Amino acid sequence: MRIRFGCEMGYDFAYPTPMIARLTAHPSRFARATEPDRLTIGPETPHEVFIDDFGNRCCRLVAPAGAVTLSVEGWLDDDGDLDPVVPQAIQHPIEDLPLEALPFLVASRYCESDLLSNEAWRLFGDVEPGWARAQAVCDWVHGHISFGYGYSNVDRTAADALAVGRGVCRDYAHLFVAFCRGLNMPTRYCTGYLSFIGEPEPHAPGDFAAWTEVYLGGAWHVFDPRNNAPRRGRILVARGRDAADVPLTHTFGSNVLTKFRVWAEEDIG
């Protein structure tokens, strides 16, 4: 299937403001792109595209004073399959993990795995290591947190989400990441476009989504504690230790968000 995806974000800046945007598809998706996405800036503004330390594609610019719009649109081919489920995937001993997985075992700004490790072992220590344990964490987090856009709080950590029991998709992801790392499973935070292809209506307004990837059985596997079900049309934008590593836009100055629109849908035209 062919998926059309993109976003349009409007800002009002009081003065020229440096910013970094992560809004385009991750380089791992390039091979499937039928019409590669690119970031369009209005008014036209000099910018630099670079790859960050986590392999994400980023755009650096100085936004001019006044109204600024960042737009992305692209098309890619997708096999239409649901996220893979691999029940036989094992949890590796730490000494057998590849070096690339090690940074995703330790605590980070929003994922205090050091503080939550004892609770993780209390809740999940009796579950068979590997896929079953990761899925048990996913089930528990999905059931523990109540979702609501009004519950958004950019300062909320995994420990906070555990305590208050409510949040948005990033809070589900942060708590899942913290628990899994506390259980010695390398886990990274992901953000991107998530379609409603094959999902029953009514559909929520388009938005960016947060999910996770756990290293099991020699590969990284998607776990989505917000939805807790395999989905189609998941388009990765960026991955890191937590949301602090992969903000969609990082502005180095005050601004007002004036427009926010996101889409990811099957292109049947």
Backbone torsions as a table, in degrees:
resi	resn	phi	psi	omega
1	MET	NA	158.1	179.6
2	ARG	-108.3	128.3	-177.8
3	ILE	-112.8	130.3	172.8
4	ARG	-99.5	131.4	-178.4
5	PHE	-144.1	160.5	177.4
6	GLY	164.9	-173.1	-179.0
7	CYS	-156.5	163.0	172.9
8	GLU	-140.9	120.3	-177.3
9	MET	-127.6	127.0	-179.4
10	GLY	-111.2	142.3	-179.4
11	TYR	-134.2	156.2	170.2
12	ASP	-123.4	117.8	-177.8
13	PHE	-108.0	135.4	178.9
14	ALA	-75.8	-25.7	-178.1
15	TYR	-155.4	163.5	179.1
16	PRO	-53.9	130.0	-170.3
17	THR	-135.4	122.6	174.4
18	PRO	-63.7	145.8	175.8
19	MET	-154.4	157.5	174.8
20	ILE	-125.0	131.3	-179.1
21	ALA	-118.1	137.3	171.3
22	ARG	-123.7	88.9	-174.3
23	LEU	-128.8	-12.4	-177.8
24	THR	-95.8	162.4	-176.1
25	ALA	-61.3	147.0	178.5
26	HIS	-62.2	146.1	179.8
27	PRO	-53.8	-26.7	178.9
28	SER	-64.5	-14.7	-179.9
29	ARG	-95.3	-4.6	-173.6
30	PHE	-58.8	-38.5	-175.4
31	ALA	-62.5	-24.3	-178.7
32	ARG	-94.4	-3.5	-175.0
33	ALA	-74.6	121.7	175.3
34	THR	-87.2	-33.7	171.6
35	GLU	-135.3	96.7	-173.1
36	PRO	-54.1	137.2	178.2
37	ASP	-75.8	154.5	174.5
38	ARG	-149.6	156.9	179.9
39	LEU	-88.4	127.1	175.7
40	THR	-109.6	130.7	-176.7
41	ILE	-114.0	128.8	176.8
42	GLY	-124.9	125.4	0.8
43	PRO	-69.2	160.8	-178.9
44	GLU	-54.3	128.3	-172.3
45	THR	-137.7	135.9	175.1
46	PRO	-57.2	141.1	-179.9
47	HIS	-153.5	164.3	-178.6
48	GLU	-130.6	128.9	176.3
49	VAL	-96.8	133.9	179.6
50	PHE	-146.5	165.6	176.9
51	ILE	-106.1	125.8	-177.4
52	ASP	-81.9	-176.4	-174.8
53	ASP	-66.0	-16.9	179.9
54	PHE	-100.8	5.9	178.1
55	GLY	85.6	15.1	-179.2
56	ASN	-91.4	145.7	177.5
57	ARG	-84.6	126.4	-175.1
58	CYS	-128.0	158.5	177.4
59	CYS	-129.0	125.2	-179.8
60	ARG	-108.7	135.5	-179.9
61	LEU	-155.4	168.9	168.3
62	VAL	-111.9	108.6	-178.8
63	ALA	-70.4	132.4	179.1
64	PRO	-72.3	161.0	175.5
65	ALA	-62.7	145.4	179.3
66	GLY	102.7	-157.7	-177.0
67	ALA	-78.9	130.6	179.4
68	VAL	-133.7	137.2	177.8
69	THR	-122.4	132.5	172.7
70	LEU	-110.0	124.4	-177.5
71	SER	-129.5	141.7	175.8
72	VAL	-132.7	137.7	169.8
73	GLU	-148.8	136.4	179.6
74	GLY	-156.1	167.8	177.5
75	TRP	-132.4	140.4	174.3
76	LEU	-145.4	156.5	176.2
77	ASP	-86.0	140.1	178.8
78	ASP	-135.2	144.0	-178.2
79	ASP	-71.9	-10.6	178.1
80	GLY	78.1	2.9	179.7
81	ASP	-77.9	153.7	172.9
82	LEU	-71.2	160.4	173.8
83	ASP	-51.1	133.1	-178.4
84	PRO	-62.9	144.1	173.1
85	VAL	-117.5	123.2	-173.3
86	VAL	-128.6	78.1	-174.0
87	PRO	-59.0	-24.6	-177.7
88	GLN	-83.9	-3.1	-177.5
89	ALA	-64.6	127.4	-174.2
90	ILE	-91.5	160.1	168.5
91	GLN	-91.5	126.9	-177.1
92	HIS	-83.6	143.5	167.4
93	PRO	-57.5	146.3	-176.6
94	ILE	-57.1	-37.8	-177.5
95	GLU	-67.9	-14.5	179.7
96	ASP	-99.9	-1.1	-176.9
97	LEU	-73.6	146.5	173.4
98	PRO	-68.8	154.9	-177.5
99	LEU	-58.5	-33.8	-177.4
100	GLU	-63.5	-21.7	-177.5
101	ALA	-86.3	-20.9	-171.6
102	LEU	-60.9	-39.7	179.3
103	PRO	-61.6	-17.6	-176.3
104	PHE	-98.1	20.1	174.1
105	LEU	-103.5	-14.3	-170.1
106	VAL	-108.5	163.6	-179.7
107	ALA	-63.8	151.5	176.7
108	SER	-138.5	-178.8	-170.9
109	ARG	-51.3	-49.1	-176.1
110	TYR	-100.9	-3.9	-175.7
111	CYS	-124.3	87.7	-173.9
112	GLU	-85.1	69.2	-177.9
113	SER	-61.6	-27.8	177.9
114	ASP	-66.5	-37.0	179.9
115	LEU	-78.3	-27.6	-173.6
116	LEU	-103.1	1.3	-176.2
117	SER	-61.0	-45.4	-179.1
118	ASN	-61.2	-41.2	178.5
119	GLU	-66.4	-37.5	178.3
120	ALA	-62.2	-44.7	179.8
121	TRP	-68.3	-34.2	176.9
122	ARG	-63.7	-41.9	-176.5
123	LEU	-78.7	-36.8	-167.8
124	PHE	-125.7	3.6	-176.2
125	GLY	-63.0	-24.6	-179.0
126	ASP	-90.3	-2.7	179.6
127	VAL	-85.2	142.4	-179.4
128	GLU	-56.0	130.1	179.0
129	PRO	-60.9	150.7	179.5
130	GLY	110.0	-148.8	-175.5
131	TRP	-56.8	-42.1	-176.9
132	ALA	-59.6	-40.2	-179.3
133	ARG	-70.0	-43.9	178.0
134	ALA	-61.2	-40.6	179.3
135	GLN	-68.0	-34.8	176.7
136	ALA	-63.2	-40.3	176.2
137	VAL	-63.4	-44.3	-179.6
138	CYS	-60.2	-45.6	178.8
139	ASP	-60.1	-44.5	-175.3
140	TRP	-67.4	-46.1	-179.7
141	VAL	-63.2	-42.5	178.9
142	HIS	-58.4	-39.7	-179.0
143	GLY	-80.0	-25.1	-174.7
144	HIS	-81.2	-36.7	-174.8
145	ILE	-95.7	132.6	172.8
146	SER	-92.1	131.5	-176.4
147	PHE	-90.0	141.6	172.6
148	GLY	-173.1	132.9	-179.6
149	TYR	-61.3	-28.9	177.8
150	GLY	-70.2	-10.5	179.8
151	TYR	-89.8	2.7	-176.9
152	SER	-64.2	136.0	177.7
153	ASN	-153.1	111.2	-173.0
154	VAL	-67.3	-15.9	-179.5
155	ASP	-93.9	-4.6	-175.0
156	ARG	-71.1	130.7	177.9
157	THR	-100.0	177.3	176.8
158	ALA	-60.0	-43.6	179.2
159	ALA	-62.9	-38.6	176.8
160	ASP	-63.4	-44.4	-179.6
161	ALA	-61.7	-39.2	176.8
162	LEU	-61.6	-42.0	-176.1
163	ALA	-70.7	-43.7	-174.2
164	VAL	-89.1	-23.4	176.5
165	GLY	69.0	26.9	176.9
166	ARG	-150.9	161.1	-179.6
167	GLY	163.6	-165.8	177.1
168	VAL	-116.3	-175.1	-170.0
169	CYS	-58.7	-34.4	-179.9
170	ARG	-65.3	-30.5	179.0
171	ASP	-71.5	-40.5	173.1
172	TYR	-57.0	-47.8	-177.2
173	ALA	-64.0	-43.9	-178.5
174	HIS	-62.9	-42.8	-180.0
175	LEU	-66.8	-41.7	177.0
176	PHE	-60.3	-46.6	179.8
177	VAL	-58.9	-47.0	-177.3
178	ALA	-62.5	-44.4	178.9
179	PHE	-63.5	-46.2	-177.4
180	CYS	-64.5	-41.9	176.8
181	ARG	-63.6	-38.3	177.0
182	GLY	-62.9	-22.8	177.2
183	LEU	-96.4	13.2	176.8
184	ASN	68.5	28.9	173.0
185	MET	-106.6	117.8	177.4
186	PRO	-59.0	128.5	-175.3
187	THR	-142.8	133.4	-179.9
188	ARG	-122.6	155.0	-177.6
189	TYR	-91.7	137.3	-178.9
190	CYS	-128.9	149.7	173.2
191	THR	-137.2	151.9	-179.2
192	GLY	173.7	-163.3	178.7
193	TYR	-94.2	136.6	178.7
194	LEU	-131.4	117.4	-176.9
195	SER	-79.8	168.1	172.6
196	PHE	-105.4	21.3	-178.7
197	ILE	-59.2	124.4	179.5
198	GLY	81.5	-0.1	-179.3
199	GLU	-94.4	143.8	-179.2
200	PRO	-66.7	146.8	175.6
201	GLU	-81.9	162.0	2.6
202	PRO	-78.0	152.0	179.1
203	HIS	-99.1	145.3	176.3
204	ALA	-70.5	160.2	174.6
205	PRO	-57.1	148.8	-180.0
206	GLY	-59.6	142.2	-180.0
207	ASP	-157.9	162.2	169.3
208	PHE	-73.9	152.2	-177.4
209	ALA	-120.9	157.5	173.5
210	ALA	-121.9	136.8	175.2
211	TRP	-145.6	-166.5	-175.2
212	THR	-139.0	166.0	171.8
213	GLU	-134.0	130.7	-179.6
214	VAL	-113.3	137.2	178.9
215	TYR	-86.6	109.5	-179.9
216	LEU	-141.6	141.1	174.6
217	GLY	58.2	33.2	175.7
218	GLY	80.2	14.0	-179.1
219	ALA	-154.1	162.8	175.5
220	TRP	-90.1	133.5	-177.0
221	HIS	-125.6	141.1	-179.7
222	VAL	-75.4	132.0	166.5
223	PHE	-130.0	131.5	-174.7
224	ASP	-122.5	88.6	-175.5
225	PRO	-67.9	-21.7	176.5
226	ARG	-66.8	-48.6	-177.5
227	ASN	-94.6	-29.4	177.6
228	ASN	52.3	41.8	175.8
229	ALA	-160.1	144.5	176.7
230	PRO	-58.8	142.9	-178.8
231	ARG	-129.2	162.2	175.0
232	ARG	-102.4	155.2	171.1
233	GLY	68.9	39.3	177.9
234	ARG	-87.3	120.5	-176.2
235	ILE	-117.2	106.7	-178.6
236	LEU	-68.0	135.7	170.8
237	VAL	-104.9	-49.8	-175.8
238	ALA	-154.8	153.8	174.8
239	ARG	-137.1	152.2	-179.9
240	GLY	-168.7	-162.7	-179.4
241	ARG	-74.2	-37.3	175.6
242	ASP	-165.2	-170.7	-174.5
243	ALA	-63.2	-23.2	179.0
244	ALA	-63.8	-28.6	-179.8
245	ASP	-80.7	-22.1	-169.4
246	VAL	-134.6	49.2	175.0
247	PRO	-62.7	141.6	178.8
248	LEU	-60.3	-44.9	171.5
249	THR	-136.5	135.6	177.4
250	HIS	-118.0	107.2	-178.3
251	THR	-103.8	135.7	-177.5
252	PHE	-101.1	56.5	-179.1
253	GLY	164.6	165.8	-176.3
254	SER	-71.9	149.8	178.7
255	ASN	-164.3	168.6	176.8
256	VAL	-122.3	127.9	175.8
257	LEU	-78.7	119.9	-175.6
258	THR	-108.3	-16.0	-178.3
259	LYS	-151.9	141.6	178.7
260	PHE	-151.9	112.5	179.8
261	ARG	-141.7	133.1	-177.1
262	VAL	-135.6	141.4	177.2
263	TRP	-144.9	150.0	172.8
264	ALA	-156.8	110.6	-170.9
265	GLU	-150.5	157.1	176.4
266	GLU	-70.7	131.3	178.3
267	ASP	-94.3	104.3	-176.8
268	ILE	-107.8	12.6	-179.3
269	GLY	-79.0	NA	NA
